[in-house]
Amino acid sequence: MSELPEIMVEFRNVDFAVGEIQILKNINLEIKQGEILVLLGESGCGKTTTLKLINRLIEPTSGEVLVEGKATTDWDAIKLRRRIGYVLQEAGLFPHFDVEKNVGLVPSLEKWSDAEKQKRTNELLELVGLNPQKFAKRFPRELSGGQRQRVGVARALAANPDMLLLDEPFGALDAITRSHLQKEFAKLVKDLGKTAVFVTHDLQEAFALGTRICLIDKGKVALVETPENFRESDLPLVQEYLDTLVTE
């Protein structure tokens, strides 16, 4: 495998609009290899749109998004998506596939042998804290919310991608399960040397996970800082977020 670039993703003057509605405005942002960049903002601010631009689920109206130094529009869209793990809220598992088939989806598409798929699936279920003998043949409906999210993370890691995109994956979980998974996920990303982009509207989650926090406000990047420097910002919107921690 070739050595990864220092900058895994770069947004250059990116706009995104649907008809007359401007969703993102002049986004300039670099995502570094090995970091967890948190996209923080209120509902409708453009966080998920920013995420989808990375794996070319959508394309910029103007400007360009580069992944590993290459514009997303120059990538084969399917190949690009298979190189990037993607985790949704409620995991987005296929209900008619058991856990083993869900985790092995991308390896199946990549024509891995049955033995390779089973070995990889077992490794990943162990990695996310699910005993393969107990869980491999279960269906999503037979799992708790936390277990489904663990399977979702395992599936995203199945083809050993260098980067993970996560769209509020723990948002629907109870506070205790959410806290456990946040800690486990942060350790997992660090131990595996992955790059992750994580969408949330929750500042506590951003502090728990982020190497850096990118605050998005009405489709624009308002601030990109480490959690420590974020706390010191005098930006009014940052103060509003910090006030939520005091009042909770």
N, C-alpha and C positions, 0 to 999 in steps of 0.2 A: 504494500500500500504506500502511495506517495505521501510525503510529509505534508501535513495540513498547513494552510496559510495562517498567519497571525490573525488576520481579519477574516472571519468566516462569512459574514454577511455585511454588505454595505448598501445603504439607501442613499442615492444621489438625487437631490431635488425632486423627490417623488410626490406627485399629486395623484389622487384617485377620486373620480367623480362618477355618479350614476345620473345620467341626464344633466339636469341643472343643479343637482345636489352635490356640493363639494364635501367629501368625507375626510380626505387627507390633504394637507396643504404644505408643500415644500418640506417634506421630511428628509432630514439628513442625519444619518445614524450609522455607527459602526458597532458590530457585535464581535467580540474577540473570542478566539479559540479558548475553550475551557472555562468560560464564565457562564453564570446564570444571569441573564439579563431579564429583569421583570418589567413588563409593560403594564403600568399602573394608570388607572383613570376611571372616570364615571361611565356608566352605561351609555353607549352611543357615541363615545369620544373618538373611536377609530382603532381601538386596541386589536380586536379580532381581524379587522381589515388589514392592519399592518402585518399580523401573523400570516394571513393567507397569501400575502404578496411574496413571502419567502419561499413557499413551496409551489408557487405559480397556480394556486387555486383561482387567483385573479391576477390581472396584469395592470401595471401602472397606466394611468391616463397620460401622464408625462413623467419624464425622469426615468431612472432605471434602478433596479435592485440587482445586486451582484451576490452570487453564492459561490464561495471559493474562487473569487476573482472573475467569474463569468456571469454575464447578464442572464437572468432567469429566462428571458425570451429566446436566448441562444441554447438553452438546455432542452433536451427532449423532456416534456412535462412528466411523463410516466417515470422515466429514469430518475429525474430529480426527486419526485415524491417518494420513490422507493429508497432513496439515499437518506431521507429525513424521517425520523419517527414523529408521529402525530398522535397526541392524546387529547380527547375531548372530555367535556363534563359528562358524567354518567358513562364514561369509557367508550361509548359508541360501538359496543361489541355486537356482532351478528347473533341475533337470538337463536337462530336455527343451527349454529355451530357450537360444538362443545368447546371447553377452554383450550384443549389441545389444538383444535382446528383454528380457533381465533388467534392464538399466539403464533401458529405456524403459517398464517396467511401469506405474508410476503415471501418467506422461504419457499412456499408452494409455487407462487408466481415466478420465483427465480429458478424454479426447477431443481430444488435441492432433492436429494434422495430421501426416502422415508426414514432411513436410519439417522441421517443428519438432522432432519426436522425433529424427530423424537428426542434426540440427544440435546439439541438446542432448546427445545421447549422445556424439558426437564430441568436443564441448567437455569433457565430464566425464572421458572416458577419457584425454584429453590431461592433464587436471588431476591425475589420480591416477597418471600416469606410464605409461600403456599406449597404444601407438600404435593408433589405431582401425583403420587399414588392416590391421594385423597381427592384432588381437585381436577385432574386432567380431563376426566370424562363428564364433569358436571356442565350444565348449561347455565348461561347468564342468569336466568330466572331463579336458579338454585343458590345464588351467591348473595351475600350482603353488598351494600353499596361500596364499602371499603375494599371488599374482595374483588368486585368488578373493576375498581380503579387500579388495583394491583395487576390484574390481568391486562388492563389497558396499557400500563407501563411496560409490562413484559412484552406485549405485542409490538409496541413501538421500538423496543430494543432488539427484536428478533433477528433482523438482518445486520445487526451491529452497525447502525448508522453513527456518523460522527456528531450529528445534531438532532436535538429533540425540540419539537414545538408543542406547547401545552396550553390549552385554552380553558382556563378556570377548571382544572380537572378535579379539584377537591371542594368546589363550591357547594355541592349538594349534600355534603357529609356533615355529620354531627361534629361538634367542636373537638371532642377527644380523639376521634378517629382521624379527623383532619390534621390535628397537631402531630399525631404519630406518623402519618404518611408524609407530612412536610419534612420532618426530620429524616425519615428513611430515604426520601427522594433526594434531598440535598446531599446526603452521604453517598448515595448511589452514583449520582452524577459526578461527584468529586472522585470517588474511587475508580470509576470507569473512564475518567478523563473526557467526558462528553461536553459539548456546548449545548446550552438550553436557553430557550426563549419562553417565558412563562407569563401568561396573561392573568391579571387579577384586578379586582377593584378594592381589595382589602389591604390596607397598609401594613397590618400586623403580619400578613402572609408575605408581603413584599420584603419586610425586614427579616423574616425568618429564612427566606430563600435566596434573596438577591445578592449577587456580587455587585451589581449596579442596578439602579432603578431609573427607568425612563418614564417620566410623567407626561402623559398626553392629555391635552386640554383642547377640546373642540377641533380635533383633527390636526393639531400642531404639537411638536415636541416643546414642552415648557421647560424641562430640566432633565439632565442625565447626570446622575451622581451616585457615589457609593452610599450605602445606608447611613454611614456616619456623617457624611457631608450633607445628605438630604435633610437630616435632622437640624442642621445649622442654617439651612436656607431661610431667607426672609421673604421668599415669594409668598404672596397671600394664599394661593391655593395649597401650598405645602403646609402653611399654618392651619388651614381648615382640616387637612388630613391629620395633622398631629393632634388637633383638638379631639378627633374621634377616639384617639387612644386614651386621652385623659378621661373622657366621659363614659367609656365602656366599662 
